Amino acid sequence: MRSIADWLEPRLAQAAALAASGAAAAGLAPDAPLHLGIDLGTSCVVTMVLDGEGRPVAARLDWADVVRDGVVWDFFGAVQIVRRQLESLGTLFGERLPKQATTSYPPGTDPRISVNVIEAAGLEVSGVIDEPSAVAALLRLDKAAVVDIGGGTTGVAVVRDGRIVYSGDEPTGGHHVSLTLAGSRNLPLAEAEMLKRGKDNATLWPIVRPVFDKMAHIVDTHLQGWQVDTLYLSGGSCAMPGVRELFAQRFPQLEVILPQPPLFLTPLAIAAHGLAGAYAEVQA
């Protein structure tokens, strides 16, 4: 199992800083191999570039409404966002930017939905994996479950002896949290989304807790019959104060782990899919 504090969270913090700055990581060797991953989420599209050891060297994030419940409803908009992000990254890396990328899909949906967008943006798809399975593989989990709270769905993957033995997905995610806020506060959905992502969102917990209660119920249903010791949470909505505590109360027999910042865990795992260096015994 990966060290959360020493291995994972420094990479997540680096990804967040690079996405905010738009810069490339300092000290990257001119001939260092690069790996590209694209996460087409319900709330945002993230393109991440990793070095050969799975460390983020650049990232782009655009908040967007192009995917709903695992379906790309605005195909043209999704392709344009990916192209724009690739053009921006091209100014940093030029011809070194890979022409191939890995991508993902929610469990139970058609992988071609994401693949079609990536190919239309001009890339070859080198690998595709469902989102919770990508996180489980990155963290090298054993007898654990990954809960990926996406924008539109809650995905669950069960890991035994390093293998994904079960994965499932149901509607209810961060988008539903925003809908609840919009209805409660009589706000446009876009304003509710910004409110949810704001720094002062702790006061919103009593309003949105029922949505997370439903997510916990989904997880409980999918874990029936499976023996796990640890529950890992992923997804930007997990950053809301109260989420980890709710799951810890719902699953008192499990250790509940929420790496920070959770928004970049799934994109990191997607970008690392198929990258041997990301799974090597490297602790730097």
C-alpha positions in Angstrom: 0.0 0.0 0.0 1.2 3.5 -0.8 2.1 5.9 2.0 -0.6 8.6 1.9 1.4 11.2 3.6 4.8 10.6 2.1 4.0 9.4 -1.4 0.5 10.4 -2.5 -0.4 13.7 -0.9 2.8 15.5 -2.1 1.8 14.5 -5.6 -1.7 15.7 -5.1 -0.5 19.0 -3.7 1.9 19.4 -6.7 -0.9 18.7 -9.1 -3.1 21.4 -7.4 -0.3 23.9 -7.5 0.5 23.3 -11.2 -3.2 23.5 -12.2 -3.4 26.8 -10.3 -0.2 28.3 -11.8 -0.4 27.0 -15.3 3.4 26.4 -15.2 5.5 23.3 -15.6 7.3 21.7 -12.7 10.8 23.0 -12.1 13.8 20.8 -12.7 12.4 18.5 -15.3 15.1 17.0 -17.5 14.8 17.9 -21.2 14.8 14.2 -22.2 12.5 13.0 -19.4 9.6 10.8 -20.6 6.2 12.2 -20.2 2.8 10.5 -19.8 -0.6 12.1 -20.4 -4.0 11.4 -18.8 -7.4 13.0 -19.3 -10.3 12.8 -16.8 -13.6 13.8 -18.4 -15.6 14.5 -15.2 -19.2 15.7 -14.7 -18.0 18.9 -13.0 -14.6 19.4 -14.6 -12.1 18.2 -17.2 -8.6 17.6 -16.0 -5.5 16.9 -18.2 -2.4 15.9 -16.3 1.2 15.3 -17.4 3.4 13.0 -15.4 7.1 12.2 -15.5 8.4 8.7 -15.7 8.0 8.1 -11.9 4.4 9.3 -11.8 5.0 12.8 -10.5 2.9 15.6 -11.9 4.8 18.1 -14.0 1.8 20.0 -15.4 -2.0 20.1 -15.1 -4.9 21.8 -16.6 -8.4 22.0 -15.1 -11.6 23.5 -16.6 -14.9 23.5 -14.7 -17.4 22.4 -17.3 -20.8 20.9 -17.8 -20.2 18.5 -20.7 -20.7 15.1 -19.0 -23.8 14.0 -17.0 -24.1 10.7 -15.2 -21.3 9.2 -17.3 -22.6 10.4 -20.6 -20.9 13.1 -22.7 -24.0 15.1 -23.6 -22.0 18.0 -25.1 -19.5 16.2 -27.3 -18.4 19.3 -29.2 -17.8 21.2 -26.0 -15.8 18.3 -24.4 -13.6 18.0 -27.5 -13.0 21.8 -27.5 -12.0 21.8 -23.9 -9.5 18.9 -24.3 -8.0 20.6 -27.4 -7.6 23.9 -25.6 -5.9 22.2 -22.7 -3.6 20.3 -25.0 -2.7 23.5 -26.9 -1.9 25.2 -23.5 0.3 22.3 -22.5 2.0 22.3 -25.9 3.3 25.8 -25.1 5.2 24.2 -22.2 6.5 21.0 -23.8 6.3 21.5 -27.5 6.8 18.2 -29.5 7.6 16.4 -26.2 3.9 16.4 -25.3 2.7 12.8 -25.8 0.4 12.1 -28.7 -1.2 9.3 -26.6 -3.3 9.6 -23.5 -5.0 7.4 -20.9 -8.6 8.1 -19.9 -11.4 6.6 -17.8 -15.1 5.9 -17.4 -17.5 5.4 -14.6 -18.2 1.7 -13.9 -21.1 0.3 -15.8 -20.9 2.9 -18.6 -19.5 2.5 -22.1 -15.7 3.2 -22.2 -16.1 4.4 -25.8 -17.8 7.6 -24.6 -14.5 8.9 -23.2 -12.4 7.3 -25.9 -14.4 9.1 -28.7 -13.7 12.5 -27.2 -10.0 11.9 -26.8 -9.6 10.6 -30.3 -11.7 13.5 -31.7 -9.3 15.9 -29.9 -6.4 14.4 -32.0 -4.9 11.9 -29.6 -4.5 8.1 -29.6 -5.9 6.4 -26.5 -3.2 4.2 -24.9 -5.4 2.9 -22.1 -8.8 3.2 -20.5 -9.9 2.1 -17.0 -12.8 2.7 -14.7 -12.2 5.5 -12.2 -12.3 3.7 -8.8 -10.2 0.9 -10.3 -7.6 3.4 -11.4 -7.3 4.8 -7.8 -7.1 1.3 -6.4 -4.3 0.3 -8.8 -2.3 3.5 -8.0 -2.5 3.0 -4.3 -1.7 -0.7 -4.4 -4.5 -1.6 -2.2 -5.3 -4.9 -0.6 -8.6 -5.9 1.1 -9.9 -2.3 0.6 -12.6 -0.4 -1.2 -12.3 2.8 -3.2 -15.2 5.2 -3.3 -15.0 7.7 -6.2 -17.6 10.5 -5.7 -17.7 12.0 -9.1 -19.9 14.8 -10.4 -22.8 12.6 -11.4 -22.2 9.2 -9.9 -20.7 7.4 -6.9 -18.4 4.5 -7.9 -17.2 1.7 -5.7 -14.3 -0.7 -6.4 -13.4 -3.7 -4.1 -9.8 -4.8 -4.1 -8.5 -8.2 -2.9 -4.8 -9.3 -3.2 -4.1 -6.3 -5.5 -6.9 -7.2 -7.9 -10.2 -5.5 -8.6 -12.8 -8.1 -7.8 -15.9 -5.9 -8.0 -16.8 -2.5 -9.3 -20.2 -0.7 -9.4 -21.6 2.8 -10.0 -24.9 4.6 -9.3 -26.2 8.1 -9.9 -25.7 10.6 -7.1 -22.6 12.7 -6.9 -21.4 16.3 -6.6 -23.8 17.6 -9.2 -26.7 16.5 -6.9 -25.0 18.3 -4.0 -25.1 21.5 -6.1 -28.7 20.9 -7.1 -29.7 20.6 -3.4 -27.9 23.8 -2.6 -29.5 25.6 -5.5 -33.0 24.6 -4.4 -32.3 25.3 -0.7 -30.8 28.8 -1.3 -32.9 29.6 -4.4 -29.7 30.1 -6.4 -28.8 29.5 -10.1 -27.0 26.2 -10.4 -23.7 27.9 -11.4 -23.8 30.0 -8.2 -24.6 26.9 -6.1 -21.6 25.1 -7.6 -19.3 28.0 -6.7 -20.7 28.1 -3.2 -20.0 24.4 -2.8 -16.4 24.9 -3.8 -15.9 27.9 -1.7 -13.6 28.1 1.4 -16.5 28.9 3.7 -18.6 25.9 2.9 -18.7 24.3 6.4 -22.1 26.0 7.1 -23.6 24.2 4.2 -23.2 20.8 5.7 -26.6 20.5 7.3 -28.2 21.2 3.9 -26.1 18.8 1.8 -25.7 16.0 4.4 -28.7 14.0 3.1 -27.1 13.7 -0.3 -23.9 12.3 1.2 -26.1 10.0 3.3 -27.5 8.6 0.1 -23.9 8.2 -1.3 -23.0 6.3 1.9 -26.1 4.1 1.4 -25.0 3.3 -2.1 -21.5 2.3 -0.9 -23.0 0.2 1.8 -25.2 -1.6 -0.7 -22.3 -2.3 -3.0 -20.1 -3.6 -0.2 -22.6 -6.2 0.9 -20.9 -9.6 1.0 -17.3 -8.2 0.7 -14.8 -8.1 3.5 -12.7 -5.0 3.5 -10.6 -3.2 6.1 -10.1 0.2 4.6 -12.3 2.7 2.7 -10.6 5.3 0.5 -12.5 8.4 -0.6 -11.8 10.2 -3.8 -13.4 13.1 -5.7 -13.7 16.9 -5.3 -16.9 16.8 -3.4 -15.2 14.9 -0.7 -13.4 18.1 0.3 -16.6 19.4 1.9 -16.2 19.5 5.7 -18.0 16.5 7.3 -17.7 14.0 4.5 -15.0 11.8 6.0 -16.7 11.9 9.4 -20.0 10.8 7.9 -18.4 7.8 6.2 -16.5 7.0 9.4 -19.7 7.0 11.4 -21.5 4.9 8.7 -18.7 2.4 8.5 -17.2 2.2 12.1 -15.6 -1.1 11.4 -13.5 0.4 8.6 -10.6 2.8 8.5 -11.8 5.7 6.3 -9.0 7.6 4.5 -9.5 10.9 2.6 -6.3 12.0 0.8 -5.9 15.7 0.3 -6.7 17.4 -2.0 -9.2 14.8 -3.2 -10.0 16.6 -6.5 -6.8 15.5 -8.1 -6.6 11.8 -6.9 -8.7 10.3 -9.8 -6.9 12.4 -12.5 -3.5 11.4 -11.1 -4.6 7.7 -11.1 -5.9 8.0 -14.7 -2.6 9.6 -15.9 -0.6 6.9 -14.1 -2.5 4.0 -15.6 -0.1 1.9 -17.6 2.9 3.9 -16.5 5.3 1.4 -14.9 7.3 4.1 -13.1 4.3 5.2 -11.2 4.0 1.8 -9.5 7.7 1.3 -8.8 9.1 1.4 -5.3 9.8 5.1 -5.4 9.0 7.1 -2.2 10.3 10.5 -3.4 
